[in-house]
Every structure is written in C-alpha cells, then in structure tokens.
Amino acid sequence: MVSGAQLKMKCTTALVHAKGYLEHSVIR
C-alpha cells in the first residue's frame, strides 16, 4: 500500500518537474 505522504510527495515532485519543463519550453 502507498501511504498518503508518499503519494503527496510523488504528486509534488511530478508538479515541480512539470513546472520546470514548461518554464524551459517557454524560455526556448
């Protein structure tokens, strides 16, 4: 079973990566 804390951490990490990816795309 995945704990709520692990799930939240994964979601937060995914959002951070997505945000960084979008920022790099916009810069280019």
C-alpha positions as CSV (number, residue, x, y, z in Angstrom):
1,M,0.0,0.0,0.0
2,V,1.2,3.5,-0.8
3,S,0.9,5.9,2.2
4,G,-0.7,9.3,1.8
5,A,2.6,11.0,2.5
6,Q,4.3,9.0,-0.3
7,L,1.5,9.8,-2.7
8,K,1.6,13.5,-1.8
9,M,5.4,13.6,-2.3
10,K,5.1,11.9,-5.7
11,C,2.5,14.4,-6.8
12,T,4.5,17.3,-5.6
13,T,7.7,16.0,-7.4
14,A,5.7,15.5,-10.6
15,L,4.3,19.0,-10.4
16,V,7.8,20.5,-9.8
17,H,9.2,18.6,-12.8
18,A,6.2,19.6,-15.0
19,K,6.6,23.3,-13.9
20,G,10.3,23.2,-14.7
21,Y,9.7,21.5,-18.1
22,L,7.1,24.2,-19.0
23,E,9.4,27.0,-18.0
24,H,12.2,25.6,-20.1
25,S,9.9,25.2,-23.0
26,V,8.6,28.8,-22.7
27,I,12.2,30.2,-22.5
28,R,13.1,28.4,-25.7
